[in-house]
Amino acid sequence: MAVARVERAIRSAVREPRSSYLQEFAQAFRTYLSPLTEAQVFSRICTADVVLIGDYHTLASCQRFTTSLLKKLKAGDPRSIALGLEAVYSSSQTVLDEWLPGCARGSALRKSALRNSMAEDELCERIRFKKDWGYDWEPYRELFSAARKSCEGVWGLDSEPRFDLRRVRARDRHMAARIREMREVHPQARLLAFVGESHLAPEHLPRLLREALPNERVLTVLQNVDSLYWQMADGDWIPGAVAVSEDVLCVFNASPLEKYESYREYLERWRG
């Protein structure tokens, strides 16, 4: 009963999205097949060629999940890794290449990268993270630090205009093209793309990628989807992850209350 009261309170405070694009995500994931252990989640990720990881931008636990996954893949999986980030515009790619030692993008850039000891905070300034992205730097700094140690390539995926939902499908097409380019540059690597959760409705970025890379196994890893959380909370037991379908799973590292509290705090900060 207590869980039901919290659910009603959160749903009454959170408006249904008006955008058809956001509605498509909200309506896509309503049921799940079975719980998954942490080992099963890792095993599914290790059988995928392209892993799309959903981000709730105001929630640091989402970024830290991806950081932890990079470290775990580096330690326990022989396949190399390339990481794509919605948080960085593709126009900043030369900065990422300069920052990442040994990047595979030409001898001049490699020599520059090896000479350069650009720290993450300098990277933050040069990719205009705070101005163009606007979310907390610290959990992303941890992610960049892990990526520098774990990845053979780090890519900017996004394009402008970032905050115009009328153009969001064009951004999906741009991200799909960038991930296809990642595959051309990193033919043997496991590709990870860390993007906002709404891009991961089945008919959004996942469909475009299956068209662009028809021979690749694409896995979607969602985080903290409300509708799935409430189904499990009704049983008074929250597993760490669930299988939604053969190619979609959802991990849980925060409650809906934590999600929307983080969003409220950002709104207050931006209004200030």
C-alpha positions as CSV (number, residue, x, y, z in Angstrom):
1,M,0.0,0.0,0.0
2,A,2.8,2.4,0.8
3,V,4.4,1.7,-2.6
4,A,1.1,2.3,-4.3
5,R,0.7,5.7,-2.6
6,V,4.2,6.8,-3.7
7,E,3.5,5.7,-7.2
8,R,0.2,7.7,-7.3
9,A,2.0,10.7,-5.9
10,I,4.8,10.6,-8.5
11,R,2.4,10.0,-11.4
12,S,0.2,12.9,-10.4
13,A,3.3,15.2,-10.3
14,V,4.8,14.0,-13.6
15,R,2.9,15.2,-16.7
16,E,2.3,12.8,-19.6
17,P,4.7,13.9,-22.5
18,R,3.0,15.8,-25.2
19,S,5.6,15.0,-27.9
20,S,4.8,11.9,-29.9
21,Y,8.5,11.1,-29.8
22,L,8.5,11.0,-26.0
23,Q,5.2,9.2,-25.9
24,E,6.6,6.4,-28.1
25,F,9.3,5.8,-25.5
26,A,6.8,6.0,-22.6
27,Q,4.5,3.4,-24.2
28,A,7.2,1.0,-25.5
29,F,8.3,-0.8,-22.3
30,R,5.3,-1.9,-20.2
31,T,6.1,-5.5,-19.4
32,Y,9.1,-7.7,-18.8
33,L,9.9,-11.4,-19.3
34,S,12.1,-12.4,-16.3
35,P,14.6,-11.1,-13.7
36,L,18.3,-11.1,-14.5
37,T,21.3,-11.5,-12.3
38,E,24.3,-9.2,-12.6
39,A,26.2,-12.0,-14.2
40,Q,23.4,-12.6,-16.8
41,V,23.4,-8.9,-17.7
42,F,27.1,-8.9,-18.3
43,S,26.8,-12.1,-20.3
44,R,24.2,-10.5,-22.6
45,I,26.3,-7.4,-23.1
46,C,29.3,-9.6,-24.0
47,T,27.3,-11.3,-26.8
48,A,26.3,-8.0,-28.4
49,D,28.2,-6.1,-31.1
50,V,26.5,-2.7,-30.4
51,V,25.2,-1.8,-26.9
52,L,22.9,1.1,-26.6
53,I,22.8,2.4,-23.0
54,G,20.0,4.7,-21.8
55,D,20.8,7.8,-19.8
56,Y,18.5,9.8,-17.5
57,H,20.7,12.9,-17.7
58,T,20.0,14.4,-14.3
59,L,20.7,11.1,-12.5
60,A,24.3,10.4,-11.7
61,S,23.7,6.7,-11.0
62,C,23.0,6.3,-14.8
63,Q,26.4,7.7,-15.8
64,R,28.1,5.7,-13.0
65,F,26.6,2.5,-14.3
66,T,28.2,3.1,-17.7
67,T,31.5,3.9,-16.0
68,S,31.3,0.7,-14.0
69,L,30.5,-1.3,-17.2
70,L,33.5,0.1,-19.0
71,K,35.8,-1.0,-16.2
72,K,34.2,-4.4,-16.0
73,L,34.5,-4.9,-19.8
74,K,38.1,-3.8,-19.7
75,A,38.9,-6.3,-16.9
76,G,36.7,-9.3,-18.0
77,D,36.2,-9.2,-21.8
78,P,38.9,-9.6,-24.4
79,R,37.2,-7.5,-27.0
80,S,38.2,-3.9,-27.5
81,I,35.7,-1.1,-26.8
82,A,34.7,2.1,-28.6
83,L,32.4,4.5,-26.8
84,G,30.0,7.0,-28.3
85,L,28.4,9.8,-26.3
86,E,25.3,11.9,-26.9
87,A,26.8,14.5,-24.5
88,V,29.4,15.5,-27.0
89,Y,28.7,17.1,-30.4
90,S,30.3,15.3,-33.3
91,S,31.9,18.6,-34.3
92,S,34.2,18.2,-31.2
93,Q,35.6,15.0,-32.5
94,T,39.1,16.4,-33.1
95,V,39.3,17.4,-29.4
96,L,38.3,13.9,-28.3
97,D,41.0,12.4,-30.6
98,E,43.6,14.7,-29.3
99,W,42.6,13.9,-25.7
100,L,42.6,10.1,-26.1
101,P,46.2,8.7,-26.3
102,G,46.8,6.4,-29.2
103,C,43.6,7.2,-31.0
104,A,43.3,5.5,-34.4
105,R,42.7,8.6,-36.5
106,G,45.9,9.4,-38.4
107,S,49.5,9.9,-37.5
108,A,49.4,13.6,-36.9
109,L,46.6,13.3,-34.3
110,R,48.3,10.3,-32.7
111,K,51.5,12.2,-32.3
112,S,49.7,15.2,-30.9
113,A,47.8,12.9,-28.5
114,L,50.9,11.3,-27.2
115,R,52.6,14.6,-26.6
116,N,49.5,16.0,-24.9
117,S,48.5,15.3,-21.3
118,M,45.1,17.0,-21.6
119,A,43.3,16.4,-18.3
120,E,39.6,15.8,-18.1
121,D,38.8,19.3,-16.8
122,E,40.5,20.8,-19.8
123,L,38.6,18.5,-22.0
124,C,35.4,19.7,-20.3
125,E,36.2,23.3,-21.4
126,R,37.3,22.4,-24.9
127,I,34.1,20.4,-25.7
128,R,32.0,23.2,-24.1
129,F,30.4,20.5,-21.9
130,K,28.9,22.9,-19.3
131,K,27.6,25.3,-21.9
132,D,26.4,22.8,-24.5
133,W,25.3,19.9,-22.3
134,G,24.6,21.6,-19.0
135,Y,24.4,18.6,-16.6
136,D,26.8,17.9,-13.8
137,W,30.4,17.3,-14.9
138,E,31.6,15.1,-12.1
139,P,29.9,11.8,-13.0
140,Y,30.8,12.5,-16.7
141,R,34.4,13.2,-15.6
142,E,34.5,9.8,-14.0
143,L,33.1,8.3,-17.2
144,F,35.7,10.1,-19.4
145,S,38.5,9.0,-17.1
146,A,37.4,5.3,-17.3
147,A,37.0,5.6,-21.1
148,R,40.5,6.9,-21.5
149,K,41.8,3.8,-19.8
150,S,39.4,1.3,-21.4
151,C,38.5,2.5,-24.9
152,E,40.4,2.5,-28.3
153,G,38.0,5.3,-29.4
154,V,35.7,7.9,-27.9
155,W,33.2,9.6,-30.2
156,G,30.8,12.5,-30.1
157,L,27.4,11.4,-31.4
158,D,25.1,14.4,-31.3
159,S,24.2,17.2,-33.6
160,E,22.4,20.5,-33.3
161,P,19.7,21.6,-32.5
162,R,19.8,19.6,-29.3
163,F,16.8,21.1,-27.5
164,D,14.3,21.2,-30.4
165,L,12.1,18.1,-30.2
166,R,10.9,18.8,-33.8
167,R,14.4,17.9,-35.0
168,V,15.0,14.9,-32.6
169,R,14.5,12.3,-35.3
170,A,17.1,14.0,-37.5
171,R,19.5,13.7,-34.5
172,D,18.7,10.0,-34.3
173,R,19.7,9.7,-38.0
174,H,22.9,11.6,-37.3
175,M,23.7,9.3,-34.3
176,A,23.1,6.2,-36.4
177,A,25.4,7.5,-39.1
178,R,28.1,8.2,-36.5
179,I,27.8,4.7,-35.0
180,R,28.2,3.2,-38.4
181,E,31.3,5.4,-38.9
182,M,32.5,4.1,-35.5
183,R,32.2,0.5,-36.9
184,E,34.3,1.4,-40.0
185,V,37.1,2.8,-37.8
186,H,36.8,0.1,-35.1
187,P,35.9,-3.1,-37.1
188,Q,36.7,-5.5,-34.2
189,A,35.5,-3.4,-31.2
190,R,32.3,-3.7,-29.2
191,L,30.5,-0.4,-29.7
192,L,28.8,1.3,-26.8
193,A,26.6,4.3,-27.3
194,F,25.4,6.2,-24.2
195,V,22.4,8.3,-25.1
196,G,19.2,9.7,-23.6
197,E,16.6,7.1,-22.8
198,S,14.0,8.5,-25.2
199,H,16.3,7.7,-28.2
200,L,15.9,4.0,-27.3
201,A,12.3,3.4,-28.2
202,P,12.3,0.5,-30.6
203,E,11.4,2.6,-33.6
204,H,14.0,5.3,-32.8
205,L,17.7,4.7,-32.8
206,P,17.6,0.9,-32.5
207,R,15.6,0.6,-35.7
208,L,18.0,2.9,-37.6
209,L,21.0,1.0,-36.4
210,R,19.5,-2.3,-37.5
211,E,19.1,-0.9,-40.9
212,A,22.6,0.7,-41.0
213,L,24.3,-2.4,-39.5
214,P,22.1,-5.4,-40.5
215,N,24.7,-8.0,-39.5
216,E,25.4,-6.7,-36.0
217,R,23.6,-7.8,-32.8
218,V,22.2,-4.6,-31.2
219,L,21.3,-4.8,-27.5
220,T,19.4,-2.0,-25.7
221,V,20.2,-1.5,-22.0
222,L,17.6,0.7,-20.3
223,Q,17.9,2.1,-16.9
224,N,15.2,2.7,-14.2
225,V,12.1,2.6,-16.5
226,D,9.2,3.6,-14.3
227,S,6.6,1.2,-15.6
228,L,8.8,-1.8,-15.0
229,Y,9.8,-0.6,-11.6
230,W,6.2,-0.2,-10.4
231,Q,5.3,-3.7,-11.7
232,M,8.1,-5.2,-9.6
233,A,7.5,-3.0,-6.6
234,D,4.0,-4.4,-6.4
235,G,5.6,-7.7,-5.5
236,D,7.8,-6.0,-2.8
237,W,10.9,-7.2,-4.5
238,I,13.1,-5.2,-6.9
239,P,15.6,-7.2,-8.9
240,G,18.8,-5.6,-10.1
241,A,17.7,-6.1,-13.8
242,V,15.0,-7.6,-16.0
243,A,14.9,-9.0,-19.5
244,V,12.3,-7.0,-21.5
245,S,12.8,-8.9,-24.7
246,E,15.5,-10.8,-26.5
247,D,17.3,-7.6,-27.3
248,V,16.3,-5.3,-24.5
249,L,17.0,-5.4,-20.8
250,C,16.6,-2.9,-18.0
251,V,18.8,-2.3,-15.0
252,F,17.8,-0.6,-11.8
253,N,20.0,1.6,-9.7
254,A,17.5,4.3,-8.6
255,S,13.9,4.6,-7.7
256,P,11.4,6.8,-9.6
257,L,11.5,9.1,-6.5
258,E,15.2,9.6,-6.9
259,K,14.8,10.2,-10.6
260,Y,12.3,12.9,-10.3
261,E,14.0,14.5,-7.3
262,S,17.1,14.8,-9.4
263,Y,15.1,16.4,-12.2
264,R,13.4,18.8,-9.8
265,E,16.8,19.9,-8.4
266,Y,18.0,20.6,-12.0
267,L,14.9,22.6,-12.8
268,E,15.4,24.8,-9.7
269,R,19.1,25.3,-10.5
270,W,18.3,26.3,-14.1
271,R,15.5,28.7,-13.1
272,G,18.0,30.3,-10.7
